[in-house]
Amino acid sequence: MAQVLEFRLPDLGEGLTEAEIVRWLVEVGDVVAVDQPVVEVETAKAMVDVPCPYAGVVTARFGEEGSELPVGAPLITVAVGAAASTGATEASDGSAEGSGNVLVGYGTSEAPARRRRVRPTPAVPAAANGRSIAAEPVGEPDDGRRAQTAGRDASGAVATARVDESGATAAGAPEAVMDGPVPVISPLVRRLARENGLDLKELTGSGPDGLILRADVEYALRAAAVQTRTAPVPAATPATAPATTPGGTRVPLKGVRGAVADKLSRSRTEIPDATCWVDADATELMRARAAMNAAGAPKISLLALLARICTAALARFPELNSTVDMAAREIVRLDAVHLGFAAQTERGLVVPVVKDAHARDAEALSAEFARLTEAARTGSLTPAELTGGTFTLNNYGVFGVDGSTPIINHPEAAMLGVGRIVPKPWVHEGELAVRQVVQLSLTFDHRVCDGGTAGGFLRYVADCVEQPAVLLRTL
């Protein structure tokens, strides 16, 4: 006997609550294997291929490409078991084959004897205009009745069934319709339609052979609700296109741009920041880098040298490698330096994190910066590679600007900004000369330290830029 299992958008980790469907990798009717990716989604952190924990035939998809779904919303339904099409895997003792903890928040090692019952109203099929409508809330605990009485087998999966010639329904089977045979996957689905005044004859089932699934009923109910709410107003513009208004255009804040907006707003709202800056002669640093690279591969990047200077400065001024816990009214000074660096990509600004940067030399830092930068450009950064930073280095000089006032990457306590390195008149050893000059800016959380500490940090960084040999004291 086949089972139709619903696979929901799993928790993708790091507090992410929603994702945008970028591309479906399967069609309704396709046979899928355990752990096969079925959809590509974009979160505020990265692009992720979501694998399905079931093997069987895809009977329904929820959400159009470009729409956003909250965590826990249905993604697809899969028919598994003996009645599924060729290639579907039949689970032992009536349960779906497990795949283990493929992503954070879900695992399918073995179906339990009972499952949580869910409310009948909240599934998230696409609306009539192709957009996601609402999230399905967390299910309610089982009220103690056996799952079979609700039209489900012991594993909680919806079971298909047969109707005999007299119209009687076999255990776990679709009921016969009073005024004509309508194939419905379970009595629970029929009751849901009846309680909401929905005529099943008006629906087209998305299951095998036109079988009406619970998702089909919920889709129709949602579409009707949306149509009722939106009747007095014109049809909405698709979510993926900017909404035109008189005198301007509205662009949705979502995905990476939405995440950046939220984080920057929170930083400005919660952190009393201050900025100080200094010009430094980077001529000797550039010469030192040229000498290192002339000695042979691998090449050392300028960003890696600046990162090495930052970690040395944070060892001297640990106040800036911290975070503030206002609930406990404590400053938490962190032992490790996880160094974030701003990277501009086609998807927007992202901040990959070099973990344990304080324990890496310039060569190792160069390699990690190169790896993370390439991953940022291809959109393959994982949520873990985009979170957990304790201090951020922002090289905005690549945009051809001299200075800026960086906004702290909440919940960190400071960010060092580096402008372009350009030839400028400079007094060197008592004489006017043309030197390679850079402006360094430090924005810091005034709760963790005062101006003296911030100034000391920035001055040490500038001294290392001007005289790289200063670093030898900390190596």
Backbone hydrogen bonds, N-H to C=O, Kabsch-Sander energy under -0.5 kcal/mol:
donor,donor_aa,acceptor,acceptor_aa,energy
3,Q,80,V,-3.4
4,V,158,V,-2.0
5,L,3,Q,-0.6
5,L,78,V,-3.3
7,F,5,L,-0.5
7,F,76,I,-3.0
8,R,6,E,-0.5
9,L,73,A,-3.2
12,L,10,P,-0.6
16,L,13,G,-1.6
19,A,69,L,-2.3
20,E,42,E,-2.8
21,I,67,S,-2.9
22,V,20,E,-0.6
22,V,40,E,-2.6
23,R,40,E,-1.8
25,L,38,V,-2.4
26,V,38,V,-0.8
29,G,58,V,-2.9
30,D,27,E,-2.2
32,V,56,G,-3.1
35,D,52,C,-2.9
36,Q,33,A,-1.9
38,V,50,V,-2.7
39,V,50,V,-1.0
40,E,23,R,-3.0
41,V,39,V,-0.5
41,V,48,V,-3.0
42,E,20,E,-2.7
43,T,41,V,-0.5
43,T,46,A,-2.8
47,M,379,G,-1.4
48,V,41,V,-3.1
50,V,39,V,-2.9
50,V,48,V,-0.6
52,C,36,Q,-2.3
56,G,32,V,-1.8
57,V,79,A,-2.5
58,V,30,D,-2.8
59,T,77,T,-2.8
60,A,77,T,-1.1
62,F,75,L,-2.4
64,E,130,G,-0.8
66,G,21,I,-3.6
67,S,64,E,-2.2
69,L,19,A,-3.0
71,V,17,T,-2.6
72,G,9,L,-2.4
73,A,70,P,-2.1
75,L,7,F,-3.0
76,I,7,F,-1.6
77,T,60,A,-1.8
78,V,5,L,-3.0
79,A,57,V,-3.2
80,V,3,Q,-3.5
80,V,78,V,-0.6
81,G,89,T,-0.6
84,A,81,G,-1.4
88,A,85,S,-2.1
94,G,91,A,-1.1
95,S,92,S,-2.1
102,V,100,G,-1.7
103,L,106,Y,-0.6
106,Y,103,L,-1.6
108,T,100,G,-0.7
117,R,140,E,-0.8
127,A,131,R,-3.3
130,G,127,A,-2.1
133,I,125,P,-0.6
140,E,117,R,-0.9
149,T,146,R,-1.3
150,A,147,A,-1.3
151,G,148,Q,-1.8
152,R,147,A,-2.0
153,D,157,A,-1.9
156,G,153,D,-2.0
158,V,4,V,-1.1
159,A,151,G,-0.9
160,T,2,A,-1.5
164,D,162,R,-0.5
164,D,168,A,-1.8
167,G,164,D,-2.0
170,A,162,R,-1.8
173,A,170,A,-2.4
176,A,167,G,-0.7
180,G,177,V,-1.1
182,V,180,G,-0.6
184,V,182,V,-0.7
185,I,212,I,-2.3
189,V,186,S,-0.6
190,R,186,S,-1.5
191,R,187,P,-2.6
192,L,188,L,-2.1
193,A,189,V,-2.1
194,R,190,R,-2.5
195,E,191,R,-2.9
196,N,192,L,-1.0
197,G,194,R,-1.5
198,L,193,A,-3.0
200,L,198,L,-0.7
202,E,199,D,-1.6
203,L,200,L,-1.5
205,G,203,L,-0.6
205,G,210,G,-0.7
207,G,211,L,-2.5
210,G,207,G,-1.6
211,L,208,P,-1.3
212,I,183,P,-2.7
213,L,211,L,-0.6
217,V,213,L,-1.5
218,E,214,R,-2.6
219,Y,215,A,-2.4
220,A,216,D,-2.0
221,L,217,V,-2.3
222,R,218,E,-2.6
223,A,219,Y,-2.8
224,A,220,A,-2.3
225,A,221,L,-2.2
226,V,222,R,-2.8
227,Q,223,A,-2.4
228,T,224,A,-2.0
229,R,225,A,-2.3
230,T,226,V,-2.4
231,A,227,Q,-0.6
231,A,228,T,-0.6
233,V,230,T,-1.3
241,A,238,P,-1.6
243,A,250,R,-1.2
244,T,242,P,-0.5
245,T,248,G,-2.3
248,G,245,T,-2.3
250,R,243,A,-3.3
254,K,252,P,-1.1
257,R,254,K,-0.7
258,G,254,K,-1.3
259,A,255,G,-2.2
260,V,256,V,-2.7
261,A,257,R,-2.4
262,D,258,G,-2.3
263,K,259,A,-2.4
264,L,260,V,-2.7
265,S,261,A,-2.2
266,R,262,D,-2.2
267,S,263,K,-2.3
268,R,264,L,-2.4
269,T,265,S,-2.0
270,E,266,R,-2.8
271,I,267,S,-2.4
273,D,271,I,-1.5
274,A,444,F,-1.8
276,C,442,L,-2.3
278,V,440,L,-2.3
280,A,438,V,-3.0
282,A,280,A,-0.9
282,A,436,Q,-2.9
283,T,436,Q,-0.5
285,L,465,V,-0.7
286,M,282,A,-2.3
287,R,283,T,-1.9
288,A,284,E,-2.5
289,R,285,L,-2.2
290,A,286,M,-2.1
291,A,287,R,-2.2
292,M,288,A,-2.2
293,N,289,R,-2.4
294,A,290,A,-1.6
295,A,291,A,-0.9
295,A,292,M,-0.6
296,G,293,N,-0.9
301,S,299,K,-0.5
305,L,301,S,-1.6
306,L,302,L,-2.4
307,A,303,L,-2.4
308,R,304,A,-2.3
309,I,305,L,-2.0
310,C,306,L,-2.3
311,T,307,A,-2.5
312,A,308,R,-1.7
313,A,309,I,-2.3
314,L,310,C,-2.6
315,A,311,T,-1.4
316,R,312,A,-1.0
317,F,313,A,-2.1
320,L,317,F,-1.6
321,N,318,P,-1.6
322,S,320,L,-0.7
323,T,332,V,-1.8
325,D,330,E,-3.3
326,M,324,V,-0.8
329,R,325,D,-1.0
330,E,325,D,-2.4
332,V,323,T,-3.2
332,V,330,E,-0.5
333,R,331,I,-0.8
334,L,321,N,-2.3
334,L,332,V,-0.5
338,H,336,A,-0.7
339,L,337,V,-0.8
339,L,354,V,-1.8
340,G,338,H,-0.6
340,G,391,F,-2.9
341,F,352,P,-2.0
342,A,393,L,-1.4
343,A,350,V,-2.9
345,T,343,A,-0.5
345,T,348,G,-1.6
348,G,345,T,-1.2
350,V,343,A,-2.5
353,V,385,E,-2.3
354,V,339,L,-3.2
355,K,353,V,-0.8
357,A,337,V,-2.3
357,A,354,V,-0.8
358,H,337,V,-0.8
359,A,356,D,-1.4
360,R,357,A,-1.5
365,L,361,D,-2.5
366,S,362,A,-2.3
367,A,363,E,-1.9
368,E,364,A,-2.0
369,F,365,L,-2.7
370,A,366,S,-2.2
371,R,367,A,-2.1
372,L,368,E,-2.6
373,T,369,F,-2.4
374,E,370,A,-2.0
375,A,371,R,-2.0
376,A,372,L,-2.2
377,R,373,T,-2.0
378,T,374,E,-1.7
379,G,375,A,-0.7
379,G,376,A,-0.5
380,S,375,A,-2.2
381,L,375,A,-0.7
385,E,382,T,-0.9
386,L,382,T,-0.5
386,L,383,P,-1.2
387,T,384,A,-0.7
390,T,338,H,-3.1
391,F,338,H,-1.3
392,T,414,A,-1.2
393,L,340,G,-3.0
394,N,416,L,-3.1
395,N,393,L,-0.6
396,Y,394,N,-1.2
396,Y,418,V,-0.6
397,G,418,V,-1.6
398,V,395,N,-0.9
399,F,396,Y,-1.7
400,G,397,G,-2.1
401,V,396,Y,-0.8
408,I,406,P,-0.5
410,H,408,I,-1.4
412,E,409,N,-2.4
413,A,390,T,-0.7
415,M,443,T,-2.1
416,L,392,T,-2.3
417,G,415,M,-0.5
417,G,441,S,-3.7
418,V,394,N,-2.7
419,G,439,Q,-2.3
420,R,401,V,-2.1
422,V,420,R,-0.7
422,V,437,V,-2.1
424,K,435,R,-2.7
426,W,433,A,-3.3
428,H,426,W,-0.8
428,H,431,E,-3.4
429,E,427,V,-0.5
431,E,428,H,-1.4
433,A,426,W,-2.9
435,R,424,K,-2.8
435,R,433,A,-0.7
437,V,422,V,-2.8
437,V,435,R,-0.8
438,V,280,A,-2.7
440,L,278,V,-3.0
440,L,438,V,-0.5
441,S,417,G,-2.5
442,L,276,C,-3.3
443,T,415,M,-2.3
444,F,274,A,-2.7
445,D,413,A,-2.8
446,H,272,P,-2.5
446,H,444,F,-0.7
448,V,445,D,-1.5
449,C,445,D,-0.9
453,T,450,D,-0.5
454,A,450,D,-1.9
455,G,451,G,-3.0
456,G,452,G,-2.1
457,F,453,T,-2.4
458,L,454,A,-2.4
459,R,455,G,-2.5
460,Y,456,G,-2.0
461,V,457,F,-2.2
462,A,458,L,-2.4
463,D,459,R,-2.4
464,C,460,Y,-2.1
465,V,461,V,-2.0
466,E,462,A,-2.4
467,Q,463,D,-2.8
470,V,467,Q,-2.7
471,L,468,P,-1.7
472,L,469,A,-1.4
473,R,470,V,-1.3
474,T,471,L,-1.9
475,L,471,L,-0.6
475,L,472,L,-0.5
